[in-house]
Amino acid sequence: MKKTLLFAAVASVALAGCVKNDPANGGAVASDAKISFDAPAVGAVTRAVAGEIVNPYDKEEHFTVYARHYTGNYTNFNAGTPYMTAVETAYNETGNCWDSESAGGQAYYWPKNGKLTFQAYSPTDAALDCTPAWTASGFTFTNFTVKQNPAEHYDLMFSERSYNRTASTGGTNYNGVDINFKHALSSVVFKVKTGDAYANHTITLKSIKLLNAYETGDFNQNLADQDGATTTAAAWENQRSEYNAGYEVVTAEQELNETAADVANANPIIVLPQELAHAGANNVSIAVEYTIDNGTAEIEQTGLVDISDGYSISEFELGKRYIFTLTFALDKIYFSPEVEAWEDVEVTGEIKF
């Protein structure tokens, strides 16, 4: 079996939303202008599977916002006063923005003095699978665990800080504060094809599984505590707990041909960034099941490939989509006829007629 690998560049997300704050939040006097957020506009990578978030941000998604209030410009994280803490936001159809009221919470308003610095993660429900925290180094997600059912995989994202904001402006797709998201996980996508047009033969894909990927890990944004810092140091560590049964990609049987095609109705596979070769454990592998039908018999086939061995990648990196093209090739049956030499036997004795 052959495998071709491509990967997409890191996609970013820009958002805007609506928020109100009471005077008690941060001690600043509140104005009558609600805080709103421009929903994440993810970079120019098309959606491959249901779990991925791309541009524009899905209006059905909720994200969680944090904010700190500063009397002037941001200096360092601890110099600010908490203003919004783990506030869930949802899409506001009327305002074409994201706000806390639309998620069932209180409204938040802009303070009349000072400035706010924001940061967010998506989706809000990620808090069910890890412990999020907003710190001087940005976001941490402790003990994040990928669901074993791929149909429940989702695109965990963290944003850059949105510094020194005083109004619900700056968004491009929606109305509100701009928040730029980045993907925290890795996406794995499969394409499938046959090696040639095999007359009178049908190859049917039954199963693709990604085996032995670590399920659990800890994320740290590693953001420098200064205005204008970047998120290039974001990283996962302490990846653990292999899922040996594997994430099942295929949801329905699919007849293949010589043109590479997406796996029909595939489950999303969005996994932890990790080394593919696991020291002292099982390496990340691809397992397939398929059948070959030659018109007389249908034969079940299996295959297993260790993708850490001899391919173009050694790890899944955060923010990258890995596209594997699996080629199912047939080898013709050939015969090499040989005839064993005669062994001569000389018959002795007199034969009379």
Secondary structure as GFF3:
##gff-version 3
##sequence-region A 1 353
A	DSSP	beta_strand	2	7	.	.	.	ID=ss1
A	DSSP	beta_strand	12	19	.	.	.	ID=ss2
A	DSSP	beta_strand	30	38	.	.	.	ID=ss3
A	DSSP	beta_strand	63	70	.	.	.	ID=ss4
A	DSSP	three_ten_helix	77	79	.	.	.	ID=ss5
A	DSSP	beta_strand	81	92	.	.	.	ID=ss6
A	DSSP	beta_strand	97	99	.	.	.	ID=ss7
A	DSSP	three_ten_helix	101	103	.	.	.	ID=ss8
A	DSSP	beta_strand	109	111	.	.	.	ID=ss9
A	DSSP	beta_strand	115	122	.	.	.	ID=ss10
A	DSSP	three_ten_helix	124	128	.	.	.	ID=ss11
A	DSSP	beta_strand	131	135	.	.	.	ID=ss12
A	DSSP	beta_strand	138	145	.	.	.	ID=ss13
A	DSSP	three_ten_helix	150	152	.	.	.	ID=ss14
A	DSSP	beta_strand	157	159	.	.	.	ID=ss15
A	DSSP	beta_strand	162	165	.	.	.	ID=ss16
A	DSSP	beta_strand	177	183	.	.	.	ID=ss17
A	DSSP	beta_strand	186	194	.	.	.	ID=ss18
A	DSSP	beta_strand	202	211	.	.	.	ID=ss19
A	DSSP	beta_strand	213	220	.	.	.	ID=ss20
A	DSSP	beta_strand	235	243	.	.	.	ID=ss21
A	DSSP	beta_strand	247	248	.	.	.	ID=ss22
A	DSSP	beta_strand	254	255	.	.	.	ID=ss23
A	DSSP	beta_strand	261	262	.	.	.	ID=ss24
A	DSSP	beta_strand	270	271	.	.	.	ID=ss25
A	DSSP	beta_strand	274	275	.	.	.	ID=ss26
A	DSSP	beta_strand	285	293	.	.	.	ID=ss27
A	DSSP	beta_strand	298	306	.	.	.	ID=ss28
A	DSSP	beta_strand	315	316	.	.	.	ID=ss29
A	DSSP	beta_strand	321	328	.	.	.	ID=ss30
###
